[in-house]
Amino acid sequence: MAKRRVSLTLEESLVNRLDDRADREGNNRSETVSTMLREQLGERQVSEAVVFCGDERCLSRHGDQQILSMTLRNLEENDVDSAYLLSGMDRLDDQLEYQGGIQLEIVGDEGEGTGSALELLRDRIDTVFAALNGHVYAGVDLKEMRKFHSEQEGAVTMALRPTNEPSSYGVADLKGNRIQGFVHQPQPGEEPSHLINAGFYVMSPRVFGEIGSSDLDAVFERLASEDKLSGYVYGGDWFEA
């Protein structure tokens, strides 16, 4: 995206507030100004997505439909224009059944983990984007989730869905709209919630400065400990391969 240098004269109190936000978010002043202007000028639509397609589970079927193709159709219905498919599989393009209008680019990863795979896109994405697990279908209203993400001012918003079997999953410890941490396969009666990770995320570009692990789960744990991970609860469709 082309950039242009401009000069601004602001009240000192505004500059101090700007710098405080930049410090909280781990950005420089220019990045923070760009983010705030996008928010105020209405740039709330998510136009780019990243889909983790690490193995052939994403090609599994739900009824007579391919899960990955269902996910891409849902993104298209939410006005996403382009998607990166992070995959180490051979000839994924030949096996994908999606025939819609999203521009797709397959980016080969080296199988070192979801965090390392996402790191490959550091220099390609400079706006808020969606990230999804390719073997999971989550019928999230992305426009509503994007609005929620803007209001929270965190690095990542994770879609959460309720389950009747929390001991089979890792559940989120949610306080207000912030995720405090996760409890993996809690004992019945000891779970902090019945909300599980739906495998659907909205991420700000500054998440690239938080990736210090080869596994996004570790990144989420760290973001939760730093109060930078929000939880968006939805009640739509969800299933996994």
Short mmCIF file of the C-alpha atoms (twelve columns), coordinates in Angstrom:
data_MODEL
# 
_entry.id   MODEL 
# 
loop_
_atom_site.group_PDB 
_atom_site.id 
_atom_site.type_symbol 
_atom_site.label_atom_id 
_atom_site.label_alt_id 
_atom_site.label_comp_id 
_atom_site.label_asym_id 
_atom_site.label_seq_id 
_atom_site.Cartn_x 
_atom_site.Cartn_y 
_atom_site.Cartn_z 
_atom_site.pdbx_PDB_model_num 
ATOM 1   C CA . MET A 1   0.000   0.000   0.000  1 
ATOM 2   C CA . ALA A 2   1.413   3.396   -1.028 1 
ATOM 3   C CA . LYS A 3   2.259   5.783   1.800  1 
ATOM 4   C CA . ARG A 4   2.744   9.537   1.899  1 
ATOM 5   C CA . ARG A 5   4.512   11.624  4.520  1 
ATOM 6   C CA . VAL A 6   2.426   14.409  6.098  1 
ATOM 7   C CA . SER A 7   3.008   16.854  8.963  1 
ATOM 8   C CA . LEU A 8   0.455   17.442  11.704 1 
ATOM 9   C CA . THR A 9   0.257   20.037  14.473 1 
ATOM 10  C CA . LEU A 10  -1.631  18.725  17.505 1 
ATOM 11  C CA . GLU A 11  -2.345  19.864  21.028 1 
ATOM 12  C CA . GLU A 12  0.210   18.511  23.474 1 
ATOM 13  C CA . SER A 13  -2.486  16.662  25.421 1 
ATOM 14  C CA . LEU A 14  -3.522  14.816  22.255 1 
ATOM 15  C CA . VAL A 15  0.072   13.902  21.487 1 
ATOM 16  C CA . ASN A 16  0.432   12.496  25.014 1 
ATOM 17  C CA . ARG A 17  -2.722  10.396  24.589 1 
ATOM 18  C CA . LEU A 18  -1.484  9.241   21.203 1 
ATOM 19  C CA . ASP A 19  1.859   8.179   22.656 1 
ATOM 20  C CA . ASP A 20  0.151   6.389   25.544 1 
ATOM 21  C CA . ARG A 21  -1.881  4.317   23.081 1 
ATOM 22  C CA . ALA A 22  1.201   3.658   20.958 1 
ATOM 23  C CA . ASP A 23  3.033   2.357   24.048 1 
ATOM 24  C CA . ARG A 24  0.102   0.124   25.016 1 
ATOM 25  C CA . GLU A 25  -0.142  -1.341  21.542 1 
ATOM 26  C CA . GLY A 26  3.584   -1.624  20.886 1 
ATOM 27  C CA . ASN A 27  3.430   0.609   17.801 1 
ATOM 28  C CA . ASN A 28  5.245   3.744   16.779 1 
ATOM 29  C CA . ARG A 29  3.411   7.058   16.553 1 
ATOM 30  C CA . SER A 30  2.821   6.893   12.790 1 
ATOM 31  C CA . GLU A 31  1.336   3.394   12.954 1 
ATOM 32  C CA . THR A 32  -0.980  4.464   15.745 1 
ATOM 33  C CA . VAL A 33  -2.171  7.546   13.858 1 
ATOM 34  C CA . SER A 34  -2.901  5.370   10.798 1 
ATOM 35  C CA . THR A 35  -4.909  2.908   12.904 1 
ATOM 36  C CA . MET A 36  -6.928  5.651   14.577 1 
ATOM 37  C CA . LEU A 37  -7.683  7.386   11.287 1 
ATOM 38  C CA . ARG A 38  -8.863  4.128   9.732  1 
ATOM 39  C CA . GLU A 39  -11.169 3.589   12.696 1 
ATOM 40  C CA . GLN A 40  -12.592 7.101   12.642 1 
ATOM 41  C CA . LEU A 41  -12.990 7.278   8.871  1 
ATOM 42  C CA . GLY A 42  -15.018 4.108   8.831  1 
ATOM 43  C CA . GLU A 43  -12.516 1.548   7.561  1 
ATOM 44  C CA . ARG A 44  -14.187 -1.224  9.515  1 
ATOM 45  C CA . GLN A 45  -14.513 -3.838  6.793  1 
ATOM 46  C CA . VAL A 46  -12.205 -6.844  6.763  1 
ATOM 47  C CA . SER A 47  -10.987 -7.308  3.205  1 
ATOM 48  C CA . GLU A 48  -8.185  -9.855  3.773  1 
ATOM 49  C CA . ALA A 49  -8.123  -13.260 5.438  1 
ATOM 50  C CA . VAL A 50  -5.543  -15.884 6.317  1 
ATOM 51  C CA . VAL A 51  -6.588  -19.535 6.408  1 
ATOM 52  C CA . PHE A 52  -4.394  -22.167 8.063  1 
ATOM 53  C CA . CYS A 53  -4.549  -25.265 5.854  1 
ATOM 54  C CA . GLY A 54  -1.859  -27.349 7.470  1 
ATOM 55  C CA . ASP A 55  -3.171  -30.768 6.515  1 
ATOM 56  C CA . GLU A 56  -5.886  -32.562 4.581  1 
ATOM 57  C CA . ARG A 57  -8.475  -32.122 7.315  1 
ATOM 58  C CA . CYS A 58  -9.454  -28.831 5.667  1 
ATOM 59  C CA . LEU A 59  -10.540 -30.862 2.625  1 
ATOM 60  C CA . SER A 60  -12.871 -33.005 4.727  1 
ATOM 61  C CA . ARG A 61  -16.583 -32.871 4.026  1 
ATOM 62  C CA . HIS A 62  -19.560 -31.816 6.062  1 
ATOM 63  C CA . GLY A 63  -22.471 -33.531 4.388  1 
ATOM 64  C CA . ASP A 64  -21.899 -32.992 0.682  1 
ATOM 65  C CA . GLN A 65  -19.740 -29.857 1.076  1 
ATOM 66  C CA . GLN A 66  -16.029 -29.341 1.549  1 
ATOM 67  C CA . ILE A 67  -15.292 -27.558 4.834  1 
ATOM 68  C CA . LEU A 68  -12.643 -25.228 3.403  1 
ATOM 69  C CA . SER A 69  -14.929 -24.240 0.531  1 
ATOM 70  C CA . MET A 70  -17.740 -23.517 2.996  1 
ATOM 71  C CA . THR A 71  -15.371 -21.288 4.965  1 
ATOM 72  C CA . LEU A 72  -14.347 -19.352 1.857  1 
ATOM 73  C CA . ARG A 73  -17.972 -18.861 0.849  1 
ATOM 74  C CA . ASN A 74  -18.728 -17.462 4.305  1 
ATOM 75  C CA . LEU A 75  -15.810 -15.038 3.949  1 
ATOM 76  C CA . GLU A 76  -17.075 -13.956 0.549  1 
ATOM 77  C CA . GLU A 77  -20.533 -13.303 1.987  1 
ATOM 78  C CA . ASN A 78  -18.800 -11.065 4.540  1 
ATOM 79  C CA . ASP A 79  -17.167 -9.021  1.739  1 
ATOM 80  C CA . VAL A 80  -13.647 -10.418 2.056  1 
ATOM 81  C CA . ASP A 81  -11.792 -9.767  -1.198 1 
ATOM 82  C CA . SER A 82  -8.660  -11.888 -0.872 1 
ATOM 83  C CA . ALA A 83  -7.322  -14.760 1.202  1 
ATOM 84  C CA . TYR A 84  -3.952  -16.345 1.818  1 
ATOM 85  C CA . LEU A 85  -4.078  -20.126 2.225  1 
ATOM 86  C CA . LEU A 86  -1.110  -21.166 4.373  1 
ATOM 87  C CA . SER A 87  -0.426  -24.751 3.447  1 
ATOM 88  C CA . GLY A 88  2.324   -27.286 3.027  1 
ATOM 89  C CA . MET A 89  0.083   -29.642 1.068  1 
ATOM 90  C CA . ASP A 90  0.873   -30.481 -2.531 1 
ATOM 91  C CA . ARG A 91  -1.566  -29.249 -5.187 1 
ATOM 92  C CA . LEU A 92  -4.108  -27.766 -2.787 1 
ATOM 93  C CA . ASP A 93  -5.455  -25.677 -5.666 1 
ATOM 94  C CA . ASP A 94  -6.401  -28.825 -7.586 1 
ATOM 95  C CA . GLN A 95  -8.368  -30.234 -4.649 1 
ATOM 96  C CA . LEU A 96  -10.168 -27.057 -3.599 1 
ATOM 97  C CA . GLU A 97  -13.811 -26.966 -4.720 1 
ATOM 98  C CA . TYR A 98  -14.437 -23.277 -4.063 1 
ATOM 99  C CA . GLN A 99  -15.340 -21.408 -7.256 1 
ATOM 100 C CA . GLY A 100 -16.288 -18.008 -5.854 1 
ATOM 101 C CA . GLY A 101 -14.949 -14.508 -6.264 1 
ATOM 102 C CA . ILE A 102 -12.313 -14.273 -3.521 1 
ATOM 103 C CA . GLN A 103 -8.797  -13.869 -4.867 1 
ATOM 104 C CA . LEU A 104 -6.768  -16.750 -3.441 1 
ATOM 105 C CA . GLU A 105 -3.022  -17.102 -2.994 1 
ATOM 106 C CA . ILE A 106 -1.507  -20.306 -1.661 1 
ATOM 107 C CA . VAL A 107 1.542   -19.608 0.486  1 
ATOM 108 C CA . GLY A 108 3.628   -22.664 1.254  1 
ATOM 109 C CA . ASP A 109 4.781   -23.003 4.841  1 
ATOM 110 C CA . GLU A 110 7.435   -25.322 6.200  1 
ATOM 111 C CA . GLY A 111 5.257   -27.017 8.772  1 
ATOM 112 C CA . GLU A 112 6.923   -25.303 11.739 1 
ATOM 113 C CA . GLY A 113 3.674   -24.165 13.340 1 
ATOM 114 C CA . THR A 114 0.864   -21.690 12.860 1 
ATOM 115 C CA . GLY A 115 2.844   -18.777 14.289 1 
ATOM 116 C CA . SER A 116 5.761   -19.330 11.946 1 
ATOM 117 C CA . ALA A 117 3.358   -19.714 9.027  1 
ATOM 118 C CA . LEU A 118 1.639   -16.437 9.845  1 
ATOM 119 C CA . GLU A 119 5.020   -14.744 10.105 1 
ATOM 120 C CA . LEU A 120 5.434   -15.303 6.349  1 
ATOM 121 C CA . LEU A 121 2.814   -12.598 5.784  1 
ATOM 122 C CA . ARG A 122 4.380   -9.916  7.972  1 
ATOM 123 C CA . ASP A 123 5.299   -7.709  5.005  1 
ATOM 124 C CA . ARG A 124 2.081   -8.329  3.063  1 
ATOM 125 C CA . ILE A 125 -0.621  -7.329  5.537  1 
ATOM 126 C CA . ASP A 126 -0.894  -3.856  7.030  1 
ATOM 127 C CA . THR A 127 -4.553  -3.668  8.054  1 
ATOM 128 C CA . VAL A 128 -6.948  -5.603  10.284 1 
ATOM 129 C CA . PHE A 129 -7.497  -9.109  8.913  1 
ATOM 130 C CA . ALA A 130 -9.321  -12.351 9.662  1 
ATOM 131 C CA . ALA A 131 -7.484  -15.577 10.454 1 
ATOM 132 C CA . LEU A 132 -9.145  -18.996 10.484 1 
ATOM 133 C CA . ASN A 133 -8.398  -22.656 11.018 1 
ATOM 134 C CA . GLY A 134 -9.096  -24.362 7.693  1 
ATOM 135 C CA . HIS A 135 -10.406 -27.614 9.186  1 
ATOM 136 C CA . VAL A 136 -13.089 -25.762 11.180 1 
ATOM 137 C CA . TYR A 137 -16.235 -24.050 9.997  1 
ATOM 138 C CA . ALA A 138 -17.411 -21.152 12.151 1 
ATOM 139 C CA . GLY A 139 -20.468 -19.267 10.929 1 
ATOM 140 C CA . VAL A 140 -19.321 -15.938 12.349 1 
ATOM 141 C CA . ASP A 141 -20.747 -12.591 11.261 1 
ATOM 142 C CA . LEU A 142 -17.366 -11.080 10.421 1 
ATOM 143 C CA . LYS A 143 -18.703 -7.541  10.098 1 
ATOM 144 C CA . GLU A 144 -20.058 -7.614  13.644 1 
ATOM 145 C CA . MET A 145 -16.882 -9.225  14.955 1 
ATOM 146 C CA . ARG A 146 -14.757 -6.556  13.234 1 
ATOM 147 C CA . LYS A 147 -16.811 -3.818  14.906 1 
ATOM 148 C CA . PHE A 148 -16.379 -5.527  18.269 1 
ATOM 149 C CA . HIS A 149 -12.614 -5.828  17.679 1 
ATOM 150 C CA . SER A 150 -12.312 -2.081  17.008 1 
ATOM 151 C CA . GLU A 151 -14.109 -1.267  20.237 1 
ATOM 152 C CA . GLN A 152 -11.803 -3.484  22.317 1 
ATOM 153 C CA . GLU A 153 -8.475  -2.057  21.049 1 
ATOM 154 C CA . GLY A 154 -6.717  -5.381  21.613 1 
ATOM 155 C CA . ALA A 155 -4.239  -7.141  19.362 1 
ATOM 156 C CA . VAL A 156 -6.478  -10.145 18.646 1 
ATOM 157 C CA . THR A 157 -10.149 -10.991 19.054 1 
ATOM 158 C CA . MET A 158 -10.985 -14.687 19.298 1 
ATOM 159 C CA . ALA A 159 -14.423 -16.037 18.436 1 
ATOM 160 C CA . LEU A 160 -15.794 -18.143 21.277 1 
ATOM 161 C CA . ARG A 161 -18.717 -20.524 21.185 1 
ATOM 162 C CA . PRO A 162 -20.539 -22.308 24.020 1 
ATOM 163 C CA . THR A 163 -20.306 -26.070 24.396 1 
ATOM 164 C CA . ASN A 164 -22.066 -28.609 26.580 1 
ATOM 165 C CA . GLU A 165 -18.854 -30.650 26.847 1 
ATOM 166 C CA . PRO A 166 -16.173 -28.238 28.136 1 
ATOM 167 C CA . SER A 167 -14.036 -31.067 29.560 1 
ATOM 168 C CA . SER A 168 -13.353 -32.225 25.993 1 
ATOM 169 C CA . TYR A 169 -11.770 -28.900 25.025 1 
ATOM 170 C CA . GLY A 170 -9.731  -26.022 26.339 1 
ATOM 171 C CA . VAL A 171 -12.087 -23.360 27.675 1 
ATOM 172 C CA . ALA A 172 -11.538 -19.622 27.938 1 
ATOM 173 C CA . ASP A 173 -11.427 -17.799 31.257 1 
ATOM 174 C CA . LEU A 174 -13.385 -14.709 30.196 1 
ATOM 175 C CA . LYS A 175 -13.726 -11.602 32.370 1 
ATOM 176 C CA . GLY A 176 -15.877 -9.003  30.687 1 
ATOM 177 C CA . ASN A 177 -14.681 -8.990  27.088 1 
ATOM 178 C CA . ARG A 178 -11.091 -9.934  27.878 1 
ATOM 179 C CA . ILE A 179 -9.717  -13.480 27.909 1 
ATOM 180 C CA . GLN A 180 -7.578  -14.010 31.016 1 
ATOM 181 C CA . GLY A 181 -6.266  -17.427 30.020 1 
ATOM 182 C CA . PHE A 182 -7.274  -20.963 29.114 1 
ATOM 183 C CA . VAL A 183 -7.957  -24.154 31.065 1 
ATOM 184 C CA . HIS A 184 -7.308  -27.281 29.019 1 
ATOM 185 C CA . GLN A 185 -9.746  -30.151 29.475 1 
ATOM 186 C CA . PRO A 186 -11.060 -28.977 32.867 1 
ATOM 187 C CA . GLN A 187 -12.627 -31.403 35.275 1 
ATOM 188 C CA . PRO A 188 -16.445 -31.289 35.354 1 
ATOM 189 C CA . GLY A 189 -17.566 -28.537 37.706 1 
ATOM 190 C CA . GLU A 190 -14.153 -26.814 37.681 1 
ATOM 191 C CA . GLU A 191 -14.361 -25.088 34.307 1 
ATOM 192 C CA . PRO A 192 -14.242 -21.246 34.376 1 
ATOM 193 C CA . SER A 193 -16.688 -21.144 31.460 1 
ATOM 194 C CA . HIS A 194 -18.306 -23.290 28.771 1 
ATOM 195 C CA . LEU A 195 -16.721 -21.179 25.990 1 
ATOM 196 C CA . ILE A 196 -14.226 -22.717 23.591 1 
ATOM 197 C CA . ASN A 197 -11.991 -21.307 20.876 1 
ATOM 198 C CA . ALA A 198 -13.985 -21.425 17.621 1 
ATOM 199 C CA . GLY A 199 -10.844 -21.194 15.443 1 
ATOM 200 C CA . PHE A 200 -11.824 -17.807 13.975 1 
ATOM 201 C CA . TYR A 201 -9.897  -14.625 14.784 1 
ATOM 202 C CA . VAL A 202 -9.722  -10.950 13.903 1 
ATOM 203 C CA . MET A 203 -6.172  -9.622  14.189 1 
ATOM 204 C CA . SER A 204 -4.581  -6.201  14.097 1 
ATOM 205 C CA . PRO A 205 -1.290  -5.968  12.175 1 
ATOM 206 C CA . ARG A 206 0.598   -5.390  15.410 1 
ATOM 207 C CA . VAL A 207 0.092   -9.078  16.173 1 
ATOM 208 C CA . PHE A 208 3.174   -9.645  14.011 1 
ATOM 209 C CA . GLY A 209 5.199   -7.996  16.758 1 
ATOM 210 C CA . GLU A 210 3.824   -10.536 19.240 1 
ATOM 211 C CA . ILE A 211 4.735   -13.714 17.375 1 
ATOM 212 C CA . GLY A 212 7.602   -15.157 19.342 1 
ATOM 213 C CA . SER A 213 6.594   -18.794 19.151 1 
ATOM 214 C CA . SER A 214 6.053   -21.382 16.446 1 
ATOM 215 C CA . ASP A 215 2.559   -22.045 17.831 1 
ATOM 216 C CA . LEU A 216 -0.259  -19.503 17.950 1 
ATOM 217 C CA . ASP A 217 -1.644  -21.129 21.098 1 
ATOM 218 C CA . ALA A 218 1.429   -19.892 22.964 1 
ATOM 219 C CA . VAL A 219 0.971   -16.439 21.433 1 
ATOM 220 C CA . PHE A 220 -2.654  -16.383 22.626 1 
ATOM 221 C CA . GLU A 221 -1.602  -17.391 26.127 1 
ATOM 222 C CA . ARG A 222 0.885   -14.518 26.231 1 
ATOM 223 C CA . LEU A 223 -1.598  -11.999 24.821 1 
ATOM 224 C CA . ALA A 224 -4.128  -13.081 27.449 1 
ATOM 225 C CA . SER A 225 -1.578  -12.522 30.215 1 
ATOM 226 C CA . GLU A 226 -0.930  -9.021  28.819 1 
ATOM 227 C CA . ASP A 227 -4.656  -8.156  28.545 1 
ATOM 228 C CA . LYS A 228 -4.457  -7.938  24.731 1 
ATOM 229 C CA . LEU A 229 -6.802  -10.814 23.812 1 
ATOM 230 C CA . SER A 230 -10.545 -10.196 23.498 1 
ATOM 231 C CA . GLY A 231 -13.306 -12.785 23.346 1 
ATOM 232 C CA . TYR A 232 -16.267 -12.478 20.963 1 
ATOM 233 C CA . VAL A 233 -19.072 -14.867 21.893 1 
ATOM 234 C CA . TYR A 234 -21.357 -16.019 19.082 1 
ATOM 235 C CA . GLY A 235 -24.013 -18.686 18.756 1 
ATOM 236 C CA . GLY A 236 -23.851 -19.607 15.073 1 
ATOM 237 C CA . ASP A 237 -22.889 -22.815 13.302 1 
ATOM 238 C CA . TRP A 238 -19.676 -24.585 14.193 1 
ATOM 239 C CA . PHE A 239 -18.145 -27.931 13.321 1 
ATOM 240 C CA . GLU A 240 -14.684 -29.363 12.753 1 
ATOM 241 C CA . ALA A 241 -13.145 -32.194 10.771 1 
# 
